[in-house]
Amino acid sequence: MRAYRELSGDEKAVWDRFDVEFDFRPSMRRFPAITEPTPSVTWSLSGLDDDPGYVRLDRLVGFVHAGFTALAGEGSILCLDWQHPCYRVWPSLIGPENIDPPGQPGWPLSPYPDGDYFINLAEDFRFGTFGHPWEPSLCVFGSDLLGLVEADLHEVLGRAMRRDGRQVTV
């Protein structure tokens, strides 16, 4: 079995459901672009601009992917890239022994929004991440995923900007 496959016939249904459940409002100027669920924590990604060797970015990606892998078990995760191909990923199959696509191990999308909205979701939408490229920010939601990654992301990214969709005050 492949570690991931492109969504085809069900992509529109997934996006339609995401638009409704998260009130997705794409914008380069209005933030946030979703109604951030409860529980959720949103961090600024601007601190990663000064990350020689991408050490902190690699840690962020590793923590989030490990959280998804632990929670998905043998199941799959949805990886959405706005206006681009989207994927269903089986995290338990990702590894050097299962290079997919050929020559490129790993996930098809990062949680880090590299120029577009990157969304990673449980099949039932109960946990996931929303990466906003123009804010730039990462919203992690769902108690299960937050329980696994929140402390590590605080260490990598620092103080959160929002919790449960509300600004965090100092």
N, CA, C and O of each residue as an XYZ file, in Angstrom:
680
protein
N       0.845     -1.191      0.000
C       0.000      0.000      0.000
C       0.881      1.241      0.000
O       1.919      1.276      0.661
N       0.464      2.253     -0.741
C       1.212      3.508     -0.768
C       1.003      4.280      0.523
O      -0.032      4.145      1.176
N       1.988      5.088      0.889
C       1.898      5.887      2.107
C       0.891      7.028      1.957
O       0.334      7.498      2.949
N       0.659      7.468      0.739
C      -0.370      8.470      0.506
C      -0.853      8.398     -0.934
O      -0.183      7.879     -1.828
N      -2.064      8.950     -1.115
C      -2.600      9.037     -2.472
C      -3.334     10.359     -2.610
O      -3.863     10.905     -1.642
N      -3.352     10.849     -3.817
C      -4.032     12.102     -4.090
C      -5.546     11.900     -3.963
O      -6.094     10.901     -4.428
N      -6.202     12.864     -3.326
C      -7.667     12.835     -3.282
C      -8.171     13.120     -4.687
O      -7.648     13.997     -5.374
N      -9.155     12.405     -5.100
C      -9.675     12.661     -6.450
C     -11.154     12.987     -6.360
O     -11.512     14.155     -6.208
N     -12.004     12.013     -6.447
C     -13.439     12.265     -6.460
C     -13.988     12.862     -5.180
O     -15.008     13.550     -5.212
N     -13.331     12.612     -4.047
C     -13.857     13.107     -2.768
C     -13.246     14.436     -2.321
O     -13.586     14.929     -1.245
N     -12.357     15.026     -3.118
C     -11.708     16.272     -2.715
C     -12.709     17.410     -2.520
O     -12.621     18.137     -1.530
N     -13.648     17.577     -3.435
C     -14.631     18.655     -3.313
C     -15.465     18.485     -2.046
O     -15.737     19.465     -1.353
N     -15.868     17.271     -1.740
C     -16.668     17.026     -0.533
C     -15.874     17.369      0.727
O     -16.425     17.935      1.672
N     -14.581     17.029      0.745
C     -13.734     17.346      1.905
C     -13.625     18.859      2.065
O     -13.800     19.375      3.169
N     -13.337     19.582      0.974
C     -13.225     21.040      1.045
C     -14.554     21.681      1.434
O     -14.575     22.616      2.234
N     -15.659     21.193      0.883
C     -16.976     21.738      1.243
C     -17.224     21.581      2.735
O     -17.687     22.514      3.391
N     -16.921     20.410      3.273
C     -17.115     20.176      4.703
C     -16.195     21.084      5.518
O     -16.627     21.672      6.509
N     -14.923     21.204      5.105
C     -13.984     22.072      5.820
C     -14.481     23.516      5.806
O     -14.467     24.181      6.842
N     -14.922     24.011      4.637
C     -15.427     25.383      4.524
C     -16.562     25.635      5.510
O     -16.598     26.679      6.161
N     -17.474     24.702      5.622
C     -18.632     24.861      6.501
C     -18.223     24.759      7.969
O     -18.571     25.626      8.771
N     -17.493     23.713      8.322
C     -17.168     23.480      9.735
C     -16.214     24.515     10.317
O     -16.265     24.792     11.515
N     -15.343     25.093      9.486
C     -14.344     26.039      9.982
C     -14.575     27.464      9.478
O     -13.789     28.363      9.776
N     -15.645     27.670      8.719
C     -15.952     28.999      8.171
C     -14.711     29.589      7.501
O     -14.290     30.704      7.811
N     -14.137     28.819      6.577
C     -12.908     29.201      5.893
C     -13.126     30.461      5.066
O     -14.015     30.520      4.217
N     -12.276     31.492      5.337
C     -12.344     32.790      4.666
C     -10.958     33.159      4.158
O     -10.235     33.903      4.820
N     -10.579     32.646      2.988
C      -9.236     32.948      2.478
C      -9.028     34.446      2.314
O      -9.871     35.142      1.749
N      -7.902     34.935      2.812
C      -7.584     36.353      2.686
C      -6.109     36.565      2.988
O      -5.528     35.889      3.837
N      -5.522     37.507      2.284
C      -4.128     37.863      2.553
C      -4.034     38.937      3.635
O      -2.936     39.269      4.083
N      -5.177     39.483      4.059
C      -5.159     40.602      5.010
C      -6.013     40.395      6.258
O      -5.712     40.974      7.302
N      -7.060     39.591      6.179
C      -7.933     39.354      7.339
C      -7.517     38.071      8.039
O      -7.435     37.010      7.420
N      -7.256     38.179      9.339
C      -6.805     37.021     10.102
C      -7.674     36.848     11.335
O      -8.146     37.847     11.879
N      -7.900     35.672     11.786
C      -7.544     34.394     11.167
C      -8.492     34.070     10.002
O      -9.539     34.699      9.850
N      -8.117     33.105      9.205
C      -8.898     32.747      8.014
C      -9.912     31.650      8.294
O     -10.664     31.257      7.403
N      -9.937     31.154      9.527
C     -10.943     30.178      9.940
C     -11.492     30.596     11.293
O     -10.908     31.431     11.984
N     -12.598     30.019     11.654
C     -13.065     30.137     13.029
C     -12.311     29.063     13.796
O     -12.586     27.871     13.661
N     -11.358     29.507     14.598
C     -10.504     28.553     15.296
C     -11.315     27.833     16.366
O     -11.961     28.469     17.200
N     -11.278     26.506     16.338
C     -12.136     25.735     17.251
C     -11.612     25.735     18.682
O     -10.505     26.192     18.969
N     -12.440     25.213     19.554
C     -12.079     24.998     20.954
C     -11.973     23.496     21.162
O     -12.922     22.765     20.877
N     -10.837     23.025     21.654
C      -9.634     23.753     22.015
C      -8.708     23.935     20.811
O      -8.656     23.098     19.909
N      -7.989     25.038     20.826
C      -6.959     25.292     19.819
C      -5.935     26.264     20.380
O      -6.221     27.045     21.288
N      -4.739     26.196     19.819
C      -3.677     27.143     20.136
C      -3.066     27.551     18.806
O      -2.787     26.706     17.955
N      -2.858     28.865     18.631
C      -2.274     29.388     17.403
C      -0.982     30.122     17.744
O      -0.945     30.984     18.622
N       0.076     29.755     17.023
C       1.384     30.365     17.211
C       1.768     31.151     15.965
O       1.388     30.792     14.851
N       2.519     32.221     16.162
C       3.131     32.932     15.047
C       4.306     32.094     14.541
O       5.026     31.473     15.322
N       4.481     32.088     13.235
C       5.612     31.390     12.625
C       6.720     32.358     12.218
O       7.740     31.938     11.671
N       6.524     33.654     12.482
C       7.508     34.644     12.044
C       8.867     34.446     12.703
O       9.882     34.840     12.128
N       8.918     33.855     13.876
C      10.187     33.596     14.538
C      11.058     32.596     13.800
O      12.260     32.511     14.054
N      10.464     31.839     12.891
C      11.235     30.864     12.119
C      11.972     31.510     10.955
O      12.755     30.849     10.273
N      11.724     32.810     10.720
C      12.435     33.503      9.647
C      13.940     33.515      9.889
O      14.727     33.506      8.942
N      14.336     33.536     11.153
C      15.753     33.515     11.517
C      16.055     32.148     12.129
O      16.206     32.020     13.344
N      16.141     31.133     11.275
C      16.337     29.756     11.714
C      17.414     29.110     10.846
O      17.106     28.316      9.957
N      18.698     29.457     11.111
C      19.777     28.897     10.295
C      19.729     27.373     10.290
O      19.651     26.732     11.339
N      19.775     26.816      9.102
C      19.759     25.366      8.971
C      18.381     24.749      9.173
O      18.238     23.528      9.121
N      17.378     25.569      9.399
C      15.990     25.111      9.577
C      15.826     24.129     10.734
O      14.974     23.243     10.677
N      16.623     24.278     11.766
C      16.581     23.366     12.907
C      15.242     23.451     13.623
O      14.622     22.423     13.893
N      14.788     24.654     13.933
C      13.509     24.809     14.637
C      12.341     24.391     13.757
O      11.390     23.779     14.243
N      12.400     24.715     12.464
C      11.353     24.283     11.539
C      11.284     22.763     11.478
O      10.191     22.197     11.512
N      12.418     22.100     11.389
C      12.436     20.636     11.355
C      11.856     20.047     12.636
O      11.163     19.031     12.597
N      12.139     20.682     13.766
C      11.568     20.206     15.037
C      10.061     20.370     15.045
O       9.342     19.458     15.453
N       9.570     21.523     14.600
C       8.130     21.770     14.518
C       7.452     20.690     13.674
O       6.477     20.074     14.105
N       7.974     20.471     12.478
C       7.391     19.486     11.564
C       7.449     18.095     12.191
O       6.479     17.342     12.119
N       8.569     17.755     12.798
C       8.708     16.443     13.426
C       7.704     16.221     14.547
O       7.107     15.149     14.639
N       7.512     17.228     15.404
C       6.551     17.096     16.506
C       5.129     16.902     15.984
O       4.397     16.034     16.459
N       4.750     17.715     15.009
C       3.381     17.629     14.484
C       3.165     16.294     13.770
O       2.150     15.633     13.986
N       4.105     15.902     12.931
C       3.952     14.619     12.233
C       3.926     13.447     13.205
O       3.175     12.493     12.999
N       4.731     13.501     14.257
C       4.714     12.439     15.266
C       3.354     12.387     15.965
O       2.834     11.306     16.240
N       2.785     13.553     16.250
C       1.455     13.588     16.855
C       0.408     12.962     15.959
O      -0.412     12.168     16.420
N       0.427     13.310     14.687
C      -0.521     12.711     13.742
C      -0.314     11.208     13.629
O      -1.282     10.450     13.571
N       0.927     10.776     13.599
C       1.222      9.347     13.479
C       0.685      8.588     14.684
O       0.080      7.526     14.536
N       0.907      9.133     15.877
C       0.417      8.481     17.090
C      -1.113      8.406     17.110
O      -1.683      7.389     17.506
N      -1.763      9.470     16.687
C      -3.226      9.504     16.760
C      -3.906      8.739     15.632
O      -5.002      8.208     15.815
N      -3.269      8.678     14.471
C      -3.899      8.000     13.330
C      -3.814      6.487     13.448
O      -4.651      5.783     12.882
N      -2.821      5.965     14.171
C      -2.653      4.515     14.245
C      -2.464      3.965     12.838
O      -1.570      4.406     12.117
N      -3.287      3.019     12.447
C      -3.237      2.447     11.101
C      -4.122      3.228     10.130
O      -4.169      2.916      8.940
N      -4.827      4.251     10.641
C      -5.745      5.037      9.814
C      -5.035      6.119      9.021
O      -3.808      6.149      8.933
N      -5.837      7.008      8.445
C      -5.302      8.042      7.561
C      -5.591      9.441      8.073
O      -6.441      9.658      8.937
N      -4.848     10.382      7.501
C      -4.953     11.815      7.771
C      -5.195     12.498      6.430
O      -4.682     12.051      5.404
N      -5.969     13.573      6.434
C      -6.175     14.372      5.232
C      -5.175     15.514      5.204
O      -5.007     16.210      6.205
N      -4.514     15.716      4.086
C      -3.566     16.814      3.899
C      -4.075     17.669      2.745
O      -4.088     17.237      1.592
N      -4.495     18.890      3.075
C      -5.110     19.777      2.095
C      -4.190     20.945      1.784
O      -3.622     21.565      2.683
N      -4.054     21.230      0.519
C      -3.263     22.346      0.028
C      -4.208     23.168     -0.847
O      -4.599     22.736     -1.932
N      -4.569     24.353     -0.363
C      -5.570     25.167     -1.046
C      -5.183     25.424     -2.500
O      -4.072     25.870     -2.786
N      -6.108     25.137     -3.412
C      -5.942     25.348     -4.848
C      -4.893     24.437     -5.485
O      -4.427     24.714     -6.590
N      -4.515     23.354     -4.801
C      -3.511     22.417     -5.308
C      -3.951     20.995     -4.970
O      -4.926     20.809     -4.242
N      -3.245     19.991     -5.487
C      -3.603     18.605     -5.137
C      -3.579     18.384     -3.628
O      -2.749     18.941     -2.910
N      -4.509     17.560     -3.175
C      -4.645     17.219     -1.762
C      -4.487     15.708     -1.621
O      -4.577     14.973     -2.605
N      -4.249     15.245     -0.384
C      -3.858     13.856     -0.187
C      -4.546     13.216      1.011
O      -4.952     13.893      1.956
N      -4.664     11.914      0.946
C      -4.991     11.072      2.099
C      -3.687     10.356      2.428
O      -3.089      9.720      1.561
N      -3.240     10.460      3.692
C      -1.942      9.954      4.111
C      -2.132      8.895      5.200
O      -2.934      9.066      6.118
N      -1.386      7.812      5.080
C      -1.336      6.785      6.114
C       0.005      6.921      6.814
O       0.998      6.348      6.365
N       0.048      7.685      7.928
C       1.324      7.973      8.593
C       2.114      6.730      8.992
O       3.345      6.755      8.971
N       1.434      5.646      9.354
C       2.144      4.442      9.783
C       2.960      3.819      8.650
O       3.840      2.998      8.909
N       2.683      4.195      7.404
C       3.408      3.639      6.257
C       4.562      4.516      5.789
O       5.336      4.116      4.919
N       4.680      5.716      6.364
C       5.738      6.624      5.925
C       7.049      6.231      6.575
O       7.129      6.069      7.793
N       8.065      6.082      5.763
C       9.382      5.748      6.277
C      10.313      5.391      5.141
O       9.885      5.290      3.991
N      11.569      5.202      5.449
C      12.547      4.952      4.394
C      12.266      3.681      3.602
O      12.678      3.566      2.448
N      11.564      2.723      4.216
C      11.258      1.486      3.503
C      10.089      1.654      2.538
O       9.832      0.770      1.721
N       9.389      2.764      2.623
C       8.239      3.001      1.754
C       8.383      4.392      1.148
O       7.705      5.332      1.563
N       9.251      4.513      0.185
C       9.509      5.793     -0.470
C       8.347      6.093     -1.410
O       8.074      5.333     -2.339
N       7.671      7.204     -1.159
C       6.460      7.485     -1.908
C       6.270      8.996     -2.003
O       6.063      9.610     -0.956
N       6.320      9.630     -3.131
C       6.578      9.047     -4.443
C       8.036      8.613     -4.558
O       8.858      8.987     -3.722
N       8.365      7.829     -5.584
C       9.735      7.304     -5.688
C      10.790      8.403     -5.529
O      10.741      9.439     -6.193
N      11.730      8.148     -4.642
C      12.828      9.082     -4.422
C      12.546     10.164     -3.404
O      13.447     10.937     -3.075
N      11.317     10.251     -2.887
C      10.975     11.306     -1.931
C      10.244     10.711     -0.727
O       9.024     10.556     -0.761
N      10.978     10.378      0.334
C      10.301      9.847      1.513
C       9.558     10.950      2.247
O       9.868     12.131      2.091
N       8.597     10.567      3.031
C       7.940     11.518      3.912
C       6.547     11.895      3.505
O       5.929     11.271      2.641
N       6.066     12.933      4.151
C       4.714     13.422      3.962
C       4.641     14.273      2.694
O       5.631     14.896      2.310
N       3.473     14.304      2.041
C       3.362     15.138      0.839
C       3.296     16.628      1.151
O       3.643     17.451      0.304
N       2.850     16.988      2.368
C       2.750     18.392      2.774
C       3.269     18.556      4.198
O       3.158     17.652      5.026
N       3.825     19.706      4.454
C       4.290     20.060      5.787
C       3.164     20.780      6.537
O       2.264     21.331      5.904
N       3.200     20.785      7.857
C       2.267     21.658      8.571
C       2.624     23.138      8.396
O       1.786     24.013      8.613
N       3.875     23.414      8.000
C       4.329     24.786      7.785
C       3.784     25.275      6.444
O       4.046     24.658      5.411
N       3.027     26.380      6.448
C       2.401     26.869      5.209
C       3.410     27.560      4.297
O       3.726     28.734      4.490
N       3.900     26.850      3.332
C       4.930     27.341      2.440
C       4.308     27.982      1.191
O       4.360     27.413      0.101
N       3.721     29.170      1.365
C       3.168     29.898      0.234
C       1.683     29.714      0.021
O       1.097     30.413     -0.805
N       1.060     28.807      0.731
C      -0.385     28.605      0.609
C      -0.911     28.003      1.902
O      -0.134     27.600      2.768
N      -2.238     27.944      2.031
C      -2.837     27.325      3.208
C      -2.540     25.831      3.184
O      -2.822     25.157      2.193
N      -1.973     25.310      4.270
C      -1.749     23.877      4.430
C      -2.575     23.426      5.627
O      -2.439     23.960      6.727
N      -3.429     22.440      5.399
C      -4.338     21.948      6.426
C      -4.138     20.447      6.555
O      -4.165     19.721      5.561
N      -3.938     19.991      7.776
C      -3.825     18.559      8.067
C      -4.936     18.222      9.048
O      -5.084     18.878     10.079
N      -5.715     17.196      8.723
C      -6.910     16.897      9.515
C      -7.089     15.410      9.746
O      -6.735     14.585      8.904
N      -7.643     15.084     10.899
C      -8.155     13.735     11.101
C      -9.320     13.548     10.131
O      -9.978     14.517      9.751
N      -9.568     12.333      9.743
C     -10.677     12.045      8.822
C     -12.006     12.574      9.360
O     -12.860     13.010      8.588
N     -12.179     12.537     10.676
C     -13.428     13.027     11.273
C     -13.347     14.500     11.699
O     -14.272     15.012     12.330
N     -12.243     15.183     11.358
C     -12.019     16.612     11.617
C     -11.894     16.955     13.101
O     -11.961     18.134     13.446
N     -11.716     15.984     13.989
C     -11.685     16.300     15.425
C     -10.350     16.871     15.882
O     -10.281     17.469     16.956
N      -9.289     16.707     15.101
C      -8.008     17.336     15.411
C      -7.292     17.644     14.106
O      -7.566     17.046     13.065
N      -6.358     18.601     14.190
C      -5.608     18.938     12.993
C      -4.795     20.205     13.155
O      -4.623     20.730     14.255
N      -4.295     20.682     12.008
C      -3.531     21.927     11.964
C      -4.022     22.767     10.790
O      -4.481     22.246      9.773
N      -3.912     24.071     10.961
C      -4.228     25.012      9.893
C      -3.065     25.986      9.797
O      -2.833     26.782     10.706
N      -2.337     25.916      8.692
C      -1.204     26.815      8.472
C      -1.600     27.959      7.565
O      -2.040     27.743      6.436
N      -1.442     29.179      8.060
C      -1.792     30.390      7.304
C      -0.508     31.048      6.795
O       0.315     31.489      7.597
N      -0.326     31.119      5.470
C       0.941     31.631      4.940
C       1.125     33.132      5.057
O       2.260     33.608      5.064
N       0.049     33.886      5.147
C       0.188     35.345      5.130
C       0.101     35.964      6.512
O       0.425     37.141      6.674
N      -0.326     35.212      7.510
C      -0.340     35.790      8.857
C       1.071     35.839      9.437
O       1.275     36.833     10.134
N       2.008     35.056      9.317
C       2.040     33.599      9.159
C       1.805     32.931     10.519
O       2.324     33.377     11.542
N       1.014     31.857     10.507
C       0.657     31.229     11.771
C       0.347     29.752     11.581
O       0.128     29.270     10.469
N       0.338     29.056     12.712
C      -0.057     27.657     12.753
C      -1.041     27.483     13.890
O      -0.722     27.734     15.052
N      -2.252     27.045     13.538
C      -3.279     26.725     14.528
C      -3.313     25.206     14.676
O      -3.471     24.477     13.697
N      -3.163     24.744     15.909
C      -3.258     23.323     16.222
C      -4.524     23.162     17.048
O      -4.725     23.879     18.029
N      -5.382     22.220     16.655
C      -6.656     22.071     17.350
C      -6.963     20.618     17.667
O      -6.443     19.688     17.051
N      -7.828     20.468     18.652
C      -8.222     19.146     19.132
C      -7.420     18.774     20.361
O      -6.193     18.874     20.366
N      -8.122     18.340     21.416
C      -7.441     18.055     22.681
C      -6.421     16.936     22.550
O      -5.374     16.987     23.197
N      -6.698     15.921     21.726
C      -5.752     14.815     21.586
C      -4.426     15.287     20.994
O      -3.359     14.966     21.518
N      -4.494     16.050     19.902
C      -3.273     16.525     19.256
C      -2.551     17.549     20.129
O      -1.329     17.499     20.264
N      -3.298     18.472     20.717
C      -2.668     19.462     21.603
C      -1.964     18.778     22.767
O      -0.876     19.190     23.167
N      -2.578     17.742     23.306
C      -1.960     17.017     24.415
C      -0.606     16.428     24.060
O       0.263     16.284     24.920
N      -0.429     16.087     22.786
C       0.829     15.488     22.340
C       1.885     16.509     21.928
O       3.079     16.244     22.074
N       1.472     17.675     21.415
C       2.460     18.575     20.801
C       2.554     19.976     21.414
O       3.514     20.694     21.136
N       1.607     20.373     22.219
C       1.579     21.766     22.682
C       2.852     22.188     23.410
O       3.414     23.237     23.097
N       3.307     21.411     24.353
C       4.508     21.801     25.118
C       5.727     21.918     24.198
O       6.521     22.850     24.334
N       5.874     20.987     23.275
C       7.010     21.032     22.349
C       6.923     22.240     21.423
O       7.938     22.874     21.134
N       5.716     22.563     20.957
C       5.568     23.719     20.073
C       5.799     25.025     20.820
O       6.334     25.973     20.245
N       5.406     25.094     22.090
C       5.728     26.279     22.898
C       7.244     26.462     22.972
O       7.745     27.582     22.871
N       7.967     25.359     23.146
C       9.424     25.434     23.236
C      10.032     25.934     21.916
O      10.982     26.717     21.930
N       9.489     25.487     20.788
C      10.035     25.850     19.476
C       9.570     27.237     19.030
O      10.360     28.017     18.499
N       8.291     27.545     19.245
C       7.707     28.769     18.683
C       7.493     29.891     19.687
O       7.245     31.033     19.298
N       7.585     29.582     20.963
C       7.379     30.612     21.973
C       5.910     30.784     22.324
O       5.087     29.895     22.106
N       5.609     31.941     22.866
C       4.265     32.254     23.363
C       3.230     32.188     22.241
O       3.481     32.623     21.117
N       2.075     31.642     22.566
C       0.968     31.562     21.609
C       0.384     32.940     21.348
O       0.427     33.811     22.217
N      -0.167     33.144     20.141
C      -0.858     34.397     19.813
C      -2.347     34.318     20.148
O      -2.948     35.303     20.576
N      -2.934     33.135     19.948
C      -4.354     32.944     20.249
C      -4.572     31.583     20.901
O      -3.846     30.623     20.644
N      -5.583     31.532     21.745
C      -6.044     30.285     22.354
C      -7.555     30.259     22.167
O      -8.253     31.201     22.541
N      -8.055     29.164     21.582
C      -9.490     29.014     21.314
C     -10.033     30.185     20.506
O     -11.176     30.602     20.695
N      -9.203     30.718     19.598
C      -9.624     31.796     18.720
C      -9.573     33.194     19.316
O      -9.932     34.163     18.646
N      -9.130     33.315     20.570
C      -9.053     34.617     21.236
C      -7.599     35.007     21.459
O      -6.759     34.168     21.785
N      -7.314     36.298     21.277
C      -5.955     36.822     21.471
C      -5.477     36.471     22.870
O      -6.236     36.554     23.835
N      -4.225     36.083     22.971
C      -3.588     35.843     24.268
C      -2.992     37.155     24.714
O      -2.256     37.798     23.965
N      -3.307     37.557     25.933
C      -2.761     38.802     26.471
C      -1.593     38.470     27.387
O      -1.552     37.411     28.013
N      -0.656     39.389     27.450
C       0.552     39.181     28.258
C       0.240     39.412     29.705
O       1.123     39.288     30.554
